[in-house]
């Protein structure tokens, strides 16, 4: 009897799909004809009917178990007297028919939200009605309107939440100060980016005697959101539903109403604010000797930017320092404690790879003006290390208090990822590997050892890809990347719900009470998906994965909250990436046909992904565009290699490409390879045993590859023909 499995449909833009199995086993392929009666995200029962040559399962849908209420976003079209909506998310695979009277006020070409009234069948398209009109496709901010609906991001606060926010005070009242330490005379300051609007954290540092030696007293003051957002209140329910603020270029969808996020809770300069303080004594070697938590009231003495602080630290007598004369000694103290904390970080062996993050700069109409790299300076790093220290103390405090809470857990690589990484390091001749139970320091040592190699970026990328994603869970198993035994999130309660929960737990421990989670809304599909993935992660080899059994009803509630927060963090990331991909596609439509230098950012069996210099935009060079020879994907080396010429494309390889196609709906940019580059040809010849001067290893003159058959030769021949024939005989390429 053939296997029956249950799972969720994952549609594909090319018409076929997959069943993502509940048991964590290999996805089951569904051909296009099987996808006609189902929709992306449907829960189904399927039967495995055959396996392909590589042993991959192919299935047939037996039953639709559940069809989630899912709005479909797309453009309304009027063709041959028929109204239909072409889904913006191509994973839905088929257009939705709209009866004549169900278009509402929508006009052809507009972006609309559709509610299904009839599901698809083997012989009929789905039918729906227009529920909401979003506007024209080129309206500023349309990409965000689409993304929040596509990913189910809550973007409107409930009426009870708005009503409650109106009742909150505009400033700290006398009764709010009770049982709090008065820190208004301590020169705490905020240090954030130029575009920051909500300020979660403020810092202050002074030299102090620690034990018998010198050290520092470091104060990290965090906005006391829990004072205003009571457990189970309308604001709390909306905040839990969102679980995080979502950041888009030019727009933020906040976790809390603006009155709290930018006003009452934000540590704005020169106003009294309530805060929770982590007060630490740090030794000269960066160890946290002692700490305490307490509620306080503070008065921010300045709002600094990272750029400003970096300039002051670089020149303590410069113009920036002169403007902030009184606070310069405090910044120097902060820099000193940062350097001590950095020593401790290096001693722990925490992973610290430098990666390039980018920022999209838009004009007033929401179009990309430029994409710039985010540069991290010492000001960023000193705030980062201060926040890490406070987070570690929070996790330790919860552990010592024996109270349930949410930890930020980052586990080591899975056995599969360890095997892939070992094979890769061996194939690349790194000469170092990882043990069966690797420590973070092993990864850091490899990164340090290869940093001078020309392929260092490629190796660093593979080291990063071998890591797992961090999650929120009440079961503490440490943070692998940061090399901490216990770690949590305490420092951003304005924008992250787990931090708000951590604050509540810390307050409960301080007052010798017990914090109980409210009855929270049932988590949705994202929660289920992540729960299944985590369950499969912890299954012993050879056993079918199952969800770990929680020790009590309370722990189950904390597990559910952790899964919900983790899943919504992923949802926010996906929505943000979708918007950035849309903006980049719109931007690159204006650069069709233009040529750029770039670097290979990933190699796959179907081509290479290239990130353009200066623009920081990624696109695909399909394998058919790599030249007139057969390319084979080497999984161990993570590269494509030409069988005849030996030309290799791996992460870090420099290439020159032309922008050949932009698919806005599919969020896809295609490049065409213009020139492989002489360095690739030389390296390929060297690998084939041909040295400088065209001689092989035995000193004989090597035969050059026939010009008309090598990719570079083909290009040169084409250029000659074009010059002689005025355009006739151009190389054929994809339009």
C-alpha positions in Angstrom: 0.0 0.0 0.0 1.3 3.4 -1.0 2.0 5.9 1.8 -0.5 8.6 2.7 0.9 11.8 4.3 -0.5 15.1 5.5 0.9 18.6 5.0 0.5 22.0 3.6 0.6 22.9 -0.1 3.5 25.1 -1.2 2.7 26.4 -4.6 5.4 27.2 -7.2 5.3 30.0 -9.7 5.8 27.5 -12.6 2.4 25.8 -11.9 3.5 22.7 -10.0 3.7 22.5 -6.2 4.8 20.5 -3.1 3.3 19.1 0.0 5.4 20.3 3.0 4.9 17.3 5.3 3.9 17.5 8.9 6.4 14.8 9.8 9.4 16.8 8.6 10.3 14.2 5.8 11.1 15.2 2.2 8.5 17.4 0.5 6.2 15.6 -1.9 6.2 16.9 -5.5 2.8 17.7 -7.1 2.6 18.1 -10.9 0.6 21.0 -12.4 -2.5 18.9 -13.0 -2.7 18.0 -9.3 -2.5 21.7 -8.4 -5.6 22.7 -10.3 -8.0 21.8 -7.5 -5.9 23.1 -4.6 -4.5 26.4 -3.5 -1.2 27.5 -2.1 -1.4 27.1 1.8 -4.2 24.5 1.7 -3.8 21.6 4.2 -4.2 18.3 2.4 -3.8 14.6 2.7 -1.8 13.2 -0.2 -0.8 9.7 -1.5 2.7 9.1 -2.7 2.3 7.4 -6.1 5.9 7.1 -7.4 9.5 8.1 -6.8 11.7 9.7 -9.5 15.2 8.6 -10.5 16.7 10.4 -7.5 14.3 8.8 -5.1 12.2 11.9 -4.6 8.5 11.3 -3.9 5.7 12.4 -6.2 2.1 12.5 -5.0 -1.6 12.8 -5.7 -4.0 14.9 -3.5 -6.6 12.6 -1.8 -8.4 15.1 0.4 -8.4 18.8 1.2 -8.3 18.8 5.1 -8.5 22.5 5.6 -8.6 25.7 3.5 -7.5 28.7 5.5 -9.4 31.9 5.0 -6.8 33.7 2.9 -7.4 36.9 0.9 -5.7 36.9 -2.5 -4.1 40.1 -3.7 -3.8 40.8 -7.4 -4.6 43.1 -10.3 -8.1 43.3 -11.7 -8.2 42.5 -15.5 -11.0 42.7 -18.0 -10.4 40.4 -20.9 -12.9 39.2 -23.6 -15.7 40.5 -21.5 -14.5 38.4 -18.5 -13.4 39.9 -15.2 -10.6 38.2 -13.4 -7.8 38.8 -10.9 -4.3 37.7 -11.6 -2.7 36.9 -8.2 0.3 39.0 -7.3 1.7 35.9 -5.5 2.4 33.5 -8.4 2.4 30.5 -6.0 -1.4 30.5 -6.4 -1.0 29.3 -9.9 -4.3 30.4 -11.5 -6.4 33.5 -12.0 -9.6 34.1 -9.9 -12.8 34.7 -11.9 -14.9 37.7 -10.7 -18.6 37.7 -11.6 -19.9 41.0 -13.1 -21.5 42.4 -10.0 -18.7 41.4 -7.7 -16.0 44.0 -8.8 -17.3 46.7 -6.4 -15.7 50.1 -7.2 -12.5 48.6 -8.7 -11.3 49.6 -12.1 -9.3 47.5 -14.6 -5.6 47.5 -13.7 -6.1 48.3 -10.0 -4.6 46.2 -7.2 -7.4 44.6 -5.2 -8.0 42.1 -2.4 -10.2 39.2 -3.3 -12.3 36.9 -1.1 -12.9 33.4 -2.6 -16.6 32.5 -3.0 -16.0 29.2 -4.9 -12.9 27.1 -4.6 -11.0 25.8 -7.7 -11.7 22.3 -9.1 -10.1 20.1 -11.6 -12.3 21.6 -14.3 -13.0 25.1 -13.0 -11.1 28.2 -11.9 -11.7 29.7 -8.4 -14.3 32.4 -8.2 -14.2 35.4 -5.9 -15.4 38.9 -5.1 -13.5 42.1 -4.7 -13.3 42.9 -0.9 -10.9 45.9 -0.9 -9.4 48.2 -3.5 -5.8 49.1 -2.7 -5.2 51.5 -5.7 -2.9 51.7 -8.8 0.1 49.5 -9.1 2.5 52.5 -9.2 1.0 54.3 -6.2 3.7 55.2 -3.6 3.8 52.6 -0.9 1.7 50.1 -2.8 4.4 47.4 -2.3 3.9 47.7 1.5 0.1 47.6 1.2 0.5 44.3 -0.8 3.1 42.8 1.6 1.2 43.4 4.8 -1.9 41.6 3.3 0.1 38.9 1.6 1.9 37.9 4.8 -1.0 38.6 7.1 0.8 41.3 9.1 -1.7 43.1 11.4 -1.5 46.7 10.3 -4.5 48.4 12.0 -4.9 48.6 15.8 -8.3 47.4 17.2 -10.8 49.9 18.4 -10.4 48.9 22.1 -6.6 49.3 21.7 -6.9 52.8 20.3 -9.5 53.8 22.9 -7.2 52.6 25.7 -4.1 54.4 24.3 -6.2 57.6 24.4 -6.6 57.2 28.2 -2.9 57.0 28.8 -1.1 60.1 30.3 1.2 62.3 28.2 4.0 62.4 30.7 5.2 60.7 33.9 2.8 61.4 36.8 3.8 61.7 40.5 2.1 58.4 41.3 4.3 56.6 38.6 7.4 57.5 40.5 6.6 55.5 43.6 9.0 52.7 44.5 11.5 53.8 41.9 15.1 54.8 42.0 15.5 58.4 40.9 18.2 58.5 38.2 17.3 61.9 36.8 20.7 63.4 37.8 22.7 60.5 36.2 23.7 61.6 32.6 22.2 58.7 30.8 22.2 59.2 27.0 20.7 57.4 23.9 22.8 56.5 21.0 20.9 55.4 17.8 20.7 55.8 14.1 19.9 59.1 12.4 16.4 57.8 11.3 15.4 56.3 14.7 12.1 57.5 16.2 11.7 55.2 19.2 14.4 55.0 21.8 14.4 51.8 23.8 17.7 52.1 25.6 20.0 54.6 27.3 23.5 54.1 28.7 25.9 55.5 31.2 29.4 54.3 32.4 31.8 55.5 35.1 35.1 54.0 36.4 34.6 51.9 39.6 36.6 49.6 41.9 35.6 46.0 41.2 36.8 43.6 43.8 40.4 44.5 44.3 41.0 45.9 40.8 39.8 48.6 38.5 36.7 48.3 36.4 33.5 50.1 35.5 29.9 50.6 36.6 27.7 50.2 33.5 24.0 51.3 33.5 21.7 50.1 30.8 18.3 51.7 31.2 15.4 50.3 29.1 12.0 51.8 28.5 9.5 50.4 31.1 6.8 49.4 28.7 5.3 46.9 31.1 4.3 49.8 33.5 1.8 51.0 30.8 0.9 47.8 28.9 -0.9 45.6 31.4 -1.2 41.9 31.0 -4.3 40.9 29.0 -5.3 44.5 28.2 -6.5 45.5 24.7 -3.0 47.1 24.0 -1.3 43.9 25.2 -3.5 41.7 23.0 -2.7 43.7 19.9 1.0 43.8 20.8 1.0 40.0 21.2 -0.8 39.6 17.8 1.9 41.6 16.1 4.8 40.3 18.3 7.2 42.7 16.7 7.4 46.0 14.8 7.9 45.5 11.1 10.4 47.8 9.3 10.0 48.8 5.7 11.9 51.6 3.8 10.1 54.8 4.7 7.5 53.1 6.9 7.3 51.2 10.2 4.3 49.1 11.4 4.8 49.4 15.1 4.0 46.8 17.7 2.6 49.5 20.1 0.4 52.6 19.3 2.4 55.7 18.5 1.5 57.4 21.8 3.6 54.7 23.5 6.2 53.9 20.9 7.2 57.4 20.0 5.9 59.2 23.1 5.4 57.9 26.6 7.7 54.9 26.4 10.4 56.4 24.1 13.5 57.7 26.1 13.3 61.0 24.4 15.9 63.7 25.4 15.2 66.0 28.4 12.0 64.5 29.6 11.3 62.2 32.5 10.7 58.6 31.6 10.1 55.3 33.4 12.7 52.6 32.9 14.0 49.2 34.0 17.7 49.3 34.8 20.4 46.7 34.6 23.2 48.1 36.8 26.4 46.2 36.3 30.0 46.1 37.6 32.4 45.0 34.9 36.0 44.0 35.5 39.0 45.1 33.5 38.8 41.8 31.6 35.2 42.3 30.6 33.6 39.9 33.1 30.4 40.9 34.8 31.3 40.8 38.4 27.9 41.7 39.8 24.5 43.1 38.6 21.2 44.2 39.9 17.8 45.1 38.4 15.5 47.9 39.6 12.7 50.1 38.3 13.7 53.8 38.0 12.8 57.2 36.6 15.4 58.8 34.3 16.0 62.0 32.3 18.0 61.5 29.0 20.8 64.1 28.9 21.3 63.8 25.1 20.2 62.0 22.0 23.4 61.0 20.1 23.7 59.4 16.7 26.2 56.6 16.0 28.0 58.9 13.5 28.3 61.7 16.1 29.7 59.4 18.8 32.1 57.8 16.4 33.4 61.2 15.4 33.8 62.2 19.1 35.7 59.0 19.9 38.0 59.5 16.9 38.8 63.1 17.9 38.0 64.2 21.4 38.9 67.8 20.6 37.0 68.0 17.3 33.9 70.2 16.6 31.5 67.4 17.6 33.3 66.9 20.9 33.2 70.7 21.6 29.4 70.8 21.2 29.0 67.9 23.8 31.9 68.9 26.1 30.2 67.8 29.3 29.4 64.3 28.1 32.7 63.4 26.3 34.3 61.8 29.5 31.2 59.5 29.8 31.5 58.5 26.1 35.2 57.7 26.7 34.2 55.5 29.7 31.7 53.7 27.5 34.3 53.1 24.9 36.7 51.7 27.6 34.1 49.3 29.0 33.3 48.2 25.4 36.9 47.3 24.8 36.9 45.2 28.0 33.7 43.5 27.0 35.2 42.8 23.6 38.2 41.1 25.2 35.7 38.8 27.1 33.9 38.1 23.8 37.1 37.1 22.1 38.1 34.9 25.1 34.7 33.2 24.9 35.2 32.5 21.2 31.9 34.1 20.1 31.3 34.1 16.4 31.8 37.5 14.8 31.8 37.6 11.0 31.8 41.0 9.3 28.9 41.0 6.8 27.7 43.8 4.6 24.2 45.1 5.4 22.5 47.5 3.1 20.0 50.3 3.5 17.5 51.4 0.8 17.3 55.2 0.5 14.0 56.3 -1.1 12.8 59.6 -2.6 9.5 61.3 -1.6 7.5 59.1 -4.0 8.9 55.9 -2.4 11.2 55.1 -5.3 14.8 53.9 -4.7 17.2 56.8 -4.9 20.3 54.7 -3.9 21.2 51.6 -1.9 24.1 52.1 0.5 26.0 49.8 2.8 25.4 50.2 6.5 28.8 50.9 8.1 29.3 49.7 11.6 31.6 51.8 13.7 32.8 51.7 17.4 29.6 53.5 18.4 27.4 50.7 17.0 29.6 48.1 18.7 29.7 49.7 22.1 25.9 49.8 22.2 25.7 46.3 20.9 28.1 45.0 23.7 26.3 47.0 26.4 22.9 45.4 25.2 24.5 41.9 25.1 25.7 42.4 28.7 22.2 43.4 29.9 20.6 40.5 28.0 22.9 38.0 29.6 22.2 39.4 33.1 18.5 39.1 32.4 18.7 35.5 31.4 20.8 34.7 34.5 18.4 36.6 36.7 15.4 34.6 35.4 17.4 31.3 35.8 18.5 32.2 39.4 14.9 33.2 40.2 13.7 29.8 38.9 10.8 31.5 37.0 9.6 30.4 33.6 10.5 32.9 30.8 11.5 33.2 27.2 15.2 32.6 26.3 16.7 33.5 23.0 18.2 30.2 22.0 20.6 29.6 19.1 21.6 25.9 18.7 24.7 24.6 17.0 24.6 23.3 13.4 22.5 20.2 12.6 24.4 16.9 11.7 23.5 17.5 8.0 24.9 21.0 8.1 28.1 19.8 9.9 28.7 17.2 7.2 28.2 19.7 4.4 30.6 22.2 6.0 33.3 19.5 6.7 33.1 18.4 3.0 33.3 22.0 1.8 36.3 22.9 4.1 38.1 19.8 2.9 37.4 20.5 -0.8 38.6 24.1 -0.4 41.9 22.9 1.2 41.3 24.9 4.3 43.3 22.5 6.5 40.9 23.0 9.5 37.6 21.4 10.3 35.0 21.2 13.1 34.5 18.5 15.7 31.4 16.4 16.3 30.3 18.8 19.0 31.8 22.1 17.7 32.2 25.1 19.9 31.7 28.6 18.5 35.4 29.3 18.9 36.1 26.6 16.2 34.1 28.6 13.6 35.8 31.8 14.7 39.3 30.2 14.4 38.5 29.0 10.8 37.2 32.5 9.9 40.4 34.1 11.3 42.7 31.6 9.6 41.3 32.2 6.1 40.7 36.0 6.3 43.7 36.8 4.1 42.7 34.2 1.4 41.1 35.6 -1.8 38.1 33.3 -1.2 37.7 34.4 2.5 34.2 35.8 1.8 33.1 32.6 0.3 34.3 30.6 3.3 32.8 33.0 5.8 29.4 32.8 3.9 29.5 29.0 4.2 30.3 29.1 7.9 27.3 31.4 8.4 25.0 29.2 6.4 25.9 26.2 8.5 24.3 27.9 11.5 20.6 27.6 12.6 18.1 30.4 13.1 17.7 31.6 16.7 14.3 31.1 18.3 12.4 32.1 21.5 11.7 29.2 23.9 11.3 28.6 27.6 13.7 25.7 27.4 17.2 27.2 27.7 20.0 25.5 25.7 22.3 28.5 25.3 23.2 30.8 22.4 25.8 29.1 20.2 26.8 32.1 18.1 27.4 34.4 21.0 28.9 31.6 23.2 26.6 32.2 26.1 25.1 29.5 28.4 22.0 31.6 28.8 20.7 34.6 26.8 17.5 36.4 26.4 16.1 39.7 24.9 15.5 42.5 27.5 16.6 45.6 25.6 13.8 46.4 23.1 10.3 46.1 24.7 8.9 48.9 22.4 9.4 46.8 19.3 9.6 43.1 20.5 7.0 41.3 22.6 9.5 38.7 24.1 11.4 41.6 25.7 8.1 42.9 27.3 7.5 39.4 28.7 11.1 39.3 30.1 10.4 42.7 31.9 7.3 41.3 33.5 9.1 38.2 34.7 12.0 40.3 36.1 9.5 42.5 38.0 7.7 39.5 39.3 11.0 38.1 40.7 11.9 41.5 42.2 8.6 41.6 44.1 8.6 37.9 45.0 5.5 37.2 42.9 4.8 34.8 40.0 4.0 36.1 36.5 1.3 34.2 34.7 0.8 34.5 31.0 -2.6 35.7 29.9 -4.9 33.6 27.8 -3.6 34.5 24.4 -5.1 34.2 21.0 -4.6 30.9 19.3 -1.4 31.1 17.2 -1.9 30.7 13.4 -0.3 29.0 10.5 3.2 30.4 11.0 3.2 29.0 14.5 2.2 25.5 13.2 4.8 25.6 10.5 7.6 26.5 13.0 6.4 24.0 15.6 6.7 21.2 13.0 10.1 22.3 11.9 11.4 22.5 15.5 9.9 19.1 16.3 11.7 17.6 13.3 15.0 19.2 14.5 15.0 17.4 17.8 14.0 14.0 16.6 16.6 11.2 17.3 18.0 9.6 14.1 15.8 6.9 12.6 12.7 8.0 14.6 9.8 10.0 13.3 9.9 13.5 14.8 7.3 14.4 17.4 6.6 17.5 19.4 8.5 17.5 22.7 6.1 17.0 25.7 6.1 20.1 27.9 6.4 19.4 31.7 3.3 21.4 32.6 0.4 23.4 31.3 2.3 26.6 32.2 5.4 25.5 30.2 3.1 24.7 27.3 1.8 28.2 27.4 5.3 29.6 27.4 6.3 27.3 24.5 3.3 28.5 22.5 4.2 32.2 23.2 7.8 31.5 22.1 6.7 29.8 18.9 4.3 32.6 18.2 7.0 35.3 18.7 9.6 33.3 16.6 7.1 32.7 13.8 6.0 36.4 13.7 9.7 37.4 13.6 10.0 35.3 10.5 6.8 36.8 9.1 8.2 40.3 9.6 11.5 39.4 7.9 9.7 37.8 4.9 7.4 40.9 4.5 10.4 43.3 4.7 12.4 41.2 2.2 9.4 41.1 -0.2 9.1 44.9 -0.2 12.8 45.3 -0.7 12.8 42.9 -3.6 9.9 44.8 -5.2 11.6 48.1 -4.8 14.9 46.7 -6.3 13.0 45.2 -9.2 11.3 48.6 -10.0 14.7 50.2 -9.7 16.4 47.8 -12.0 13.6 48.1 -14.7 15.1 51.5 -15.3 18.6 49.9 -15.9 17.7 47.2 -18.4 20.5 46.5 -20.8 23.1 48.2 -18.7 26.3 46.4 -17.7 27.8 46.1 -14.2 30.6 44.4 -12.3 29.5 42.0 -9.6 30.4 39.2 -7.3 28.9 35.7 -7.2 26.8 35.4 -4.0 25.6 31.8 -4.4 26.1 29.0 -6.9 23.3 26.5 -7.6 22.6 23.6 -10.0 20.6 26.0 -12.2 22.9 29.0 -12.3 24.7 31.7 -10.2 23.4 34.6 -8.1 25.4 37.8 -8.6 25.3 40.8 -6.4 26.2 44.0 -8.3 28.9 46.3 -7.1 27.8 49.7 -5.7 24.1 48.9 -6.3 24.0 45.8 -3.9 21.2 44.3 -6.0 21.2 40.5 -6.5 20.0 38.7 -9.7 20.3 35.3 -11.4 22.6 34.3 -14.3 20.8 31.2 -15.5 23.1 28.2 -16.4 22.1 28.6 -20.0 23.7 32.1 -20.0 27.1 30.9 -18.8 28.5 30.0 -22.3 28.5 27.2 -24.8 29.6 24.3 -22.6 28.2 21.9 -20.0 28.5 23.2 -16.4 28.3 20.8 -13.5 27.4 21.8 -9.9 30.0 20.7 -7.3 28.1 20.4 -4.0 31.2 20.0 -1.9 32.8 23.1 -3.3 29.5 25.0 -3.8 30.5 26.0 -7.3 29.7 25.5 -11.0 32.5 24.2 -13.1 32.8 24.1 -16.9 33.6 20.6 -18.1 35.7 21.6 -21.1 37.4 24.9 -20.0 37.4 24.2 -16.2 36.1 27.8 -15.6 34.6 27.9 -12.1 31.9 30.1 -10.6 31.8 30.1 -6.8 30.9 32.5 -4.0 33.2 35.5 -4.3 34.0 35.1 -8.1 34.1 38.4 -9.9 32.0 38.7 -13.1 30.6 41.3 -15.4 26.9 41.1 -16.3 24.1 42.8 -18.2 20.6 43.4 -16.8 18.5 41.3 -19.2 15.1 40.9 -17.6 13.1 42.1 -14.6 9.9 40.3 -13.4 8.2 42.6 -10.9 5.5 40.1 -9.9 8.0 37.3 -9.4 10.4 39.6 -7.6 13.1 38.3 -9.9 16.0 40.0 -11.8 17.9 38.1 -14.5 21.4 38.9 -15.7 23.3 37.8 -18.8 27.0 37.1 -18.4 29.0 39.6 -20.5 32.6 38.6 -19.8 33.9 35.8 -17.6 37.0 37.8 -17.0 40.6 37.0 -17.8 41.4 35.9 -14.2 38.8 33.1 -14.6 40.4 31.9 -17.8 43.9 32.1 -16.4 42.8 30.2 -13.3 41.0 27.5 -15.3 44.2 27.1 -17.5 46.3 26.8 -14.4 44.0 24.2 -12.9 44.3 22.3 -16.2 48.1 22.3 -15.8 48.9 25.3 -18.1 51.2 27.8 -16.6 52.3 31.3 -17.6 53.6 31.7 -21.1 51.2 29.0 -22.3 53.4 26.1 -21.1 52.1 23.0 -19.3 53.6 21.3 -16.2 56.3 19.6 -18.3 57.4 22.8 -20.0 55.8 22.1 -23.3 53.7 24.6 -25.2 50.1 23.9 -24.4 47.4 23.9 -27.0 45.0 26.7 -26.4 41.3 25.9 -26.4 39.8 26.5 -29.9 38.7 30.1 -29.8 35.3 29.4 -31.3 34.5 26.9 -28.6 35.6 28.7 -25.5 33.2 31.2 -24.0 35.8 34.1 -24.2 36.7 33.0 -27.7 33.1 33.0 -28.7 32.8 36.6 -27.4 35.9 37.7 -29.2 34.7 36.1 -32.5 31.3 37.8 -32.1 32.9 41.2 -31.5 35.0 40.8 -34.7 32.0 39.7 -36.7 29.9 42.6 -35.4 32.7 45.1 -36.4 33.0 43.6 -39.9 29.3 43.1 -40.5 27.7 46.1 -38.7 25.5 44.2 -36.4 25.0 41.0 -38.3 26.0 37.9 -36.4 25.5 39.1 -32.8 25.6 36.5 -30.1 22.3 35.0 -29.5 20.9 35.7 -26.0 17.8 35.7 -24.0 15.9 39.0 -24.5 
